[in-house]
């Protein structure tokens, strides 16, 4: 039976993991979560249990996975909304892989609770360290750290693929007490209610290429007089900052002297949202 993996990505980390995992699993399709797939995530016919976003028509889907980065110890907002509505065939084995530059406290548990509320079991969960990319707060990792994580990732993904093929059960971790309270507060205040648009600005280096608008997963960027403007639905994926070929997009003054990052095995064309 076919496996389908839904991924959300800004710099390509989660896409790279999804591609490698799909290669190891075999008979697997991957599908980006963006503003287009959000519209399509309810199939026209739910009676057969065979229709789902991106899956080959008529294919029997036996496993459904979610690969995403950790934002403020939780789920990216778009992935959170997607998990809450996407059609999942009855009886499908579900798994979630959280990529992260630091740590995860709440995202896997969030995914578990969202699916449980729909009567779906999240059977397998894992986290995977990848190079840091949240440059509004931190500089990018050194080349040595990045290379270390690139070396370690395939080994971890091999194990994930073996576990998933064997339908292993590895439930989402659950934190309680002060840790849980702090994680929820950080997520709500720092992410869900955080607004970033007024903090972006564009330097004179902008050459009006429009890449930022093409790769924005929420269709949040428009070009005005050839330069990007943010409309108010930023997911904080930072694709626009990291993929700008002129390094013209900045966040306050924090990113002026910081490097940029995107996964070396992912191209900008793979991130472009295509109608």
N, C-alpha and C positions, 0 to 999 in steps of 0.2 A: 504493500500500500504506500501511497505517496505521503511525503512529509512536506509541509509548507512552513517557512520561517518568515515572520514579519520582523522587520528591523527599522529602527529609527536612528539616524546618524547625522552628525554635523561635520565632523572632521574625517569620517571614514572608518574610525575604529570598529564600530559595531557592524558596519557593512563588511569589513575585512573578516571579522569573526564569523558572520553569517555565511559568507562565501566559503570559507575554509570548512566550516561545520557541514554545509551542504555537500561539499565535495567528499567529505569523509562518510557521510550518511548514505549518499547515493539516492537516486530517484527523489530529489528534493528541489522544490522551487523556493526562491526568496522573493519577497515583495516589500518595497519601501512603504513606510507609513508616512503619509503626507496629506496635504489638504485634498488631493484627488481621491486617494484610497479611503479617506474618512467619509467621503460621499458614497462610496461603493461597498462599504463593509457589511451591508445587509443584502444577502442574495435575493433574487426575485422568487426563487423556489426553495423553501427550507424543508420541504417534505422528504427529499431524498437523502439529505445529509451529505451530499457530494459537492455542493457548490460553496465556494469560499473565495475571497478576493485573490485574484492572481492564479488560482489553481486551474489546471487543464480541465476543460469542460468534460464532465462525466467521470473524472478521476475519483477514486475512493481515497479520501484523506484519512490516514490512520494516526498521524501525529501533527500537532500544531505547536510551533515554538515562537518565542518572542525574544529578540536580542536588542538591547537598548543600553544607553549610558545612564549612569546614576547622576541625578541632578539634586544637589542639596539633600543628599541621603534618601532621595525618593525617585519616583518615576517621572520621566519627562511628561509634561501635561498632555501632549498629543497622544503619546503611547497609553497613558492612563485612560483617556477618553476612548481610544481605539479598543483596548482590552474590554472595556465596559460594553461595547456594542458589536464587535465583530462576530460573525457567525462561526461557531465551532461545531463540527459534526459530532453527533452523539457518540460517546464512547472513545473519542480521540484521546490519545496520550498527549498531555500538555507539558511543556517545559519552558523555563525562562532563564536566560543568561544575561547577567548584568555586568557590563564593562565599566571600569572605574579607574580614575587616576589616584584616588585615595582610599575611601572606604564606603561601604554600604550598610546602612542601619535599617532602612525601612522599605526599599523598593520591592524586594521580593515578597515581603509580607503584604504590601499593597496589592501586588499582582494576584497573590493567593486569595486575598479577601474579595477582590473584584470578581474573580472567576467563581469563587465559592457562592457569591450572591446570585450567580446565574446557574448554580447547580453543576458547575464544572470543577473537576479536581486538577490542581496544579501538582503534577507528580514529581517533577524534578527541577531543582534550582541550583545554579552555580554563579559565582562571581569570578571575574577575570581582570587582573591588573593590566592596564594599558597606559600608554604615555598620557600624561596630564595635558589638558588643553584649555583649562578655564583661566585664560590670561587676564581677565579683569581683576582677579584676586592673586594669581600666582604666576611666576615665570614658567615657561615650558621646561620640561625635564632636560637634563644634559643629554648629549648624544650617547654617552655610556649607559645611562639609565634607559633611554629609549631602546637601544640595541639589546639590552638585557631582557626587557619586556617582550621585544619581538622574538627573541630566542625561546623564551619560556612559553609564549602563547600557543604555538603548535602542539607542544607536549600536553598542555592542559586541554586543548581542543580534541586531541586524540582520545583522551580519557572521557571527555564529555560524549563524544560520538559513540564510544563503546558502551557507555552507561545507557544512553538513549536507545541504542539498538537492542539492549537487553531489558528495556522498560524498567530501569532501576527507579526505585522510590527514594527520593531525597527531598523531603518537605522544606518549605521556606522557613528560615530561622525567624524566631520571634523574640524581640527584646521587650522587656517589661520595666516598670518602675521609672526612675529618673532618665535612663537612656532613651526609653520610648517617648517620654514627655518632651525631652530636648529635641529628638529627631523630628517629631511632629511640629514643634514650634519653629524650628529652623526651616523646614519644608514650606510651611504655610506663610511665614513672614518673609523669608528670604527668596522664595521661588514663586509660589502661587500668587502672592499679592505683591511681588516685586515688579516694578516697571523699569524697563531698560531703554526704551526708545529715546528718551530725551538725553541719554548719556552717550549715544553714538554721534560721531561727527566724521566728516570726510575732508581730507586734505586736498591740496591742489594737485597732488600726484594722481588723482582719479583720472582715468583716460576714457571713461564712459563706456566700458566694455559690456556692462550689464550682467556679468556673471553672478553678482550678489543676488539679483532678482531672480535669476534662473534657477538657483540652487536652494532658495529659501523654502523649507518644507511647509510653511504655513501661508505662503503667498503674501508675506507681510511687507515686501519691499517693492516700491514702484520707483521708476526713474523720473525725476523732474529736472528739466534742463540738463538731462544727461547724467545726473547724480542721484544716488539712492536716497530715498526717504522711507522711514519706517512708519507703518500704519497703526500699530497698537496691539499686535498679536504675536509678539516675539516669544519664541519658545526657549530662548537662551542657548541655542545649539552652537552659536558663534560661527556657523559656516561662512557667513559673509565676511567676517574678519579674517579667518584663517585661509580662505581660498582667494582673497583679493590679490591678483597678480602684481598690483602696484603697491601693496601694503598701505593703501590709502584710507581704509576704514579704521577708526580708532574708537576706544571706549574711554571717555574722560581723558585724563592724562596717563592713566595706568598702563596702557598698552603701547605708548610711544616708544619705549625703549625695550620692549619685550619681543621675543621672537614669535614666529608663527609656526603652526604645526598642522600637517595632515598626513594620514597614513600613506606610506610610500607605495603601497600596492593598490591604491584606489586613485582613480582619475576624476577630475572635475566633471567630466561628461557623465560619469556614473551617478553623480549627485543631482544632475539637472532634472527638474520635474517636468515630465513631458505629458502634454494633453493627448 
